[in-house]
Amino acid sequence: MVNASRIVSFLPSATEMVCALGLGDRLLGVTHECDYPPEIAGKTVVVRNVLPIETMSQPEIDSAVTQRLRDGLSLYRVDETLMREIAPDLILTQELCQVCAPSGNEVSQLLKVLPSQPQILWLTPKSLEQIFDNLRDLGEATGRSHIAENLIAEGRARLEKIEAAARAAPSRPRVFCMEWMDPVYCCGHWVPEMVRIAGGIDGLGREGTDSVRIPWQDVLQWKPEVLIVMPCGFGLEKAADQARMLASYPGWADLPAVGDGRVYAVDANAYFARPGPRVVEGTELLAHLLHPGLFEWKGPPGAFRKLG
């Protein structure tokens, strides 16, 4: 299918890609988490959380999510009535993470009630290159391949520029990107790659695969020189607020990053957690935090905050 004209996105990252390709007018349904770019305000919301995570603590969220997944239950509710009305010809979803968005089971159920069968584009990247591949696939499905290729070329050029400049750094600091605080999760998928390009080493991250729960003792043993708090699904304010709990963790004050004042909260939703176009800016942000003498941050001031 080319020139899909009735698009529904089950992913904030896919929503960003659709708009980057100049197709915001074709986007007829989004999720409750889709908040960028501003032009999508007022779009019909067809997917919502089952859990009231806005009022839950980190341990409560972790426990409830784990239990629902163990029971084979979804974390999302798709509005089938709205989906029938929209009658999409293209649905953008994923199989990467059941916590991040509706995945296979929900989509299978949905297809049974739609008046016509849409094309399903599965966006399941585990690396920066695969994020670019997703953008290319979306361009092909919507007749915007030339725009997609231009965006990919620009993104690659920016990443290559960061990587080349980072080679001039006198050292590569030990980094820990914390994707959840209670319990502690390391980063995964494309984030360790972003750190590497930006001139750091996250020895606890899992490049190309899932982030996982790790013992706090592992962080103490790694002795990160830069610690970046990027809880999945959080913007800057919530990340910075939740990060206050870290001061009570045993050995916190002894970490080099804490002693040197190099602990930061970041807007994870904008720059790290969503596999969309802004991961390039996220890599630029990491480069600034790791090597501020080499890299200037030219993005929004609300992208990060120094903690402590």
N, C-alpha and C positions, 0 to 999 in steps of 0.2 A: 504493500500500500504506500502510495506517495500522496502528499498533500492532505494528510489527515486534518479534518477541520473541526472535529468535536472532541477535544482532548480533556481527559480527567487525569489529574496527578494525585497519586497516593503518597508522594514523597516531597518534602520541602526542597531537596536538592534538584529533583526533576522539574519542579515549578520554576526554580531559578534558571535552569537550562532552557526551558520553554521561552521564558522572557528574554534571555540572552540572545535567542535566535529570532527575536522580534515577533513572537507568536502569542503574545499575551491575550489578544482578542479571540484566539481560538481555544483558550483555556476556560472551560465551562464548569469545572469542579476541582476543588482543592481539599487539603486537610486542615484541621483546626490549628496545626503547627506551622502552616505556610504563612510567613510574615515578611517575605522579601522576594522581589523588590516592592516598593510602595504601591506600584500600579495594581497589585493583586488585591488590595483592600476592597472588600465588598463582594468578592467572588463567592459563589455558592460552596458551602462547606459540606462535603459528603462523607468525611471520615472524622470520628472523634474518639478520644480515649475512653476506655471502659473504667479505668481507675481514676479517682480524684487526686492525681499526683500533685496538684498545686497546693493541697493542704496536708501532704504527707512528708514525713522526714525521710532522709536518705535510707536509713535502715528499713523503714516501713515500705518504701518503694522497692528496694532490693528484694525483700521478703515476699511481697505481694506478687511481683513480677515472676520470681522464681517459682512460686506456688502455682500460678496460672499456667505457666509454660509446662510445669510438671504434670498438670492435670489436662493438658492438651487444649487449653482454652486460649482464645485470642485476647490481645490487649486492646483491640480496636473494634469499633462498631461502624460498619459501612451502611449508610442510609440507602436501602434498596429502592425506596420510592423515588427519591431524587435521582438516583442513577437511571431508573427506567425513564424518567422524564427527560433527562439529558440525552439518553441513547448515544453514548460515546462511540466513536469509531477508533479511538486509540486510548488505552489505559496504560499509565506509566506506574510501575510498581517494582518490587524487589524481592529477592530471596536471600539477602545478606544477613538480616538480623530481624528476628521476630519481635524484638523490642522496639525497633525503629519505625516500623510501618506495617500495614497489612501485607501478608505474603501469600504463599500458595493456597492454603486452605480457604482463606477468605475469598480469594479471587475465583477459585473453583465454584464456591457456593454462589457467588454473584453472577457468574456466567449463566447459571440456570434460570435466572429471572429476567435477564435483559432481553428486549425485543429482538435485537440483532446481535451477532457475535462480533465484538470489536477486536482489533489487533491488540495483543498484549506485548508491551516492550518491557522485558525484565532487565532492570538496571542493578547489577550486583557486583560493583567494582571492589577490588581489594588492594589496588595500587593507583598511583597517580595516572599512569598510562592507561589503565582500565577506565578511569574517570573520563579521560579524553575519548576513549573508544565509545563510551556511553553517549557522549555528546555527538560523536559521528553517527552513531546508530539513530539517534533522535533526528538529526539533520536529514538522514536518508528517508526516515518515515514521514517527514513533513515537507519534503521538497526544499529544504534549506541547507543542503550539503555544503555549498560554497561558503556560507556564513559560518557553519560549524568548523570547516577546515581553517578558516581565518582565525577563529577564536582559539583553536588548538595550537596553531603555529605561534600565535601571540603568547599563549600560556607557556608553551615549551621554551620560547626565547627568554621569558622572564625567569623561569626556573634555572635555565642554563647560566644566565647572568648572575644569579644568586650563588650558584655552585662555584662558578669561576672566582667570584670575589671572595667567597669564604675560604678559598685555598690560601689567601694571603694572611689569614688569622694566625697568630702565634701559637695557638693551641685549639683543640676541639674539646670543649667542656663536657663533663658528664652531666647528662640531663635526665630528669624524670618528669614525664608528662602523665599526670594523674587524671584518669578518666572517671574515677569515682572515689569518694573519700571514706565512706562508711557503709560497707567494707571497702578496702583499698583495691582499685583496679589499675593495672597498667594500661598503656595505650596499645592500639593494634592497627591492622590494615595499613592505610597510607600515612598515618601520623609518624611512625618511626622513620619512614622515608623522607618526610618533610624535614624532620630534625637533622637527618644526615645531609640533605642538600643545604640546609641552613648553617652547617658547620658545627654540629654537635653529635654526641653519641648517647642514645638512650638504650643502655644495656638491658633494661627491663622490658622494653617494648617488644611487641611481636609483629614484625613487619610482614604484611601479606596475610595475616590471619587474625582471629578474634582477640579482642582485649579480654583479659581474664582477671579473676580475683587473685591477689598475691599477698603473702604475709608481709606485715609492716617491717619485719626483720630484714626482708630483702632490700627494702628501701634504705634502711640504716646501713646495711653492708655495702650498698652501691655508692653511698656518700655523694649524692648529686650536688653539683656545683651550681646548677640552675634548676629550680623546681617550678613547674608550670601546672597550675590547677585548671583543668578543662573538663569539668563534669559534663558528660554527654546529655544533651537536651537543655542545657542551661545557657542563659545569656550572662553578661558580665556581672550585673548586680547580684544575681542569685549565687553565682559562683563565688564572688568575693565574700558574701554573707556566710555561706556554708563553710568557707575555708577557715573561718575563725576557730572551728573545732580542732584544727590540726595542732594548735599550740598545746593541747592537752595530751598529745600522743607521746609516749615515752621516747626520749632521745631526740625529740624534735629540735630543741635548741642546739644540739651538737652537730646538726647537719651543716656542711659547708655553705649550702645555698642560704640557709637561715642566718648563719653568722655573717655572711657577706651581703645580706640584704638583697638576694636575688631570687625571691619567691614572688611569682606573679599569678594573678587570676586573669583569665582571658575570656572573650566572648566565644565559647565553644561552638554555639549554634552557627555563628556567622563564618568562622574561619577554619574549623577543624572537624566537627562531628558530621557535617553534611558533605557528601561527595559530589560537590558541584563546582562551578567556576571559581568560587572564592577561596578554594584551597590554595590557589596561587598566591593570593594576598596573605593567607595564613602562613605560608612559607616565608614570605617577606617579613611578616611580623615576628616569626621565630628568629630569623636572621638578626633582626634588630635587638631582640631580647638577649640573644646569645653573644652578639658582637656589636654592641651599640656604637663603638668607635668606627666600625666599618659600614654599618647600615643605618640609614635614617628611616624612621617610620613616617610615611606620608599619608597614611590612612586615617580614619576617624579616631579622635582621642579616646572614645569609649570602647576601643578594641581591647585594652588591657589595663590592669591596675597593679602597681607594686604593693605588696602586702607587708605588714610589719614595720 
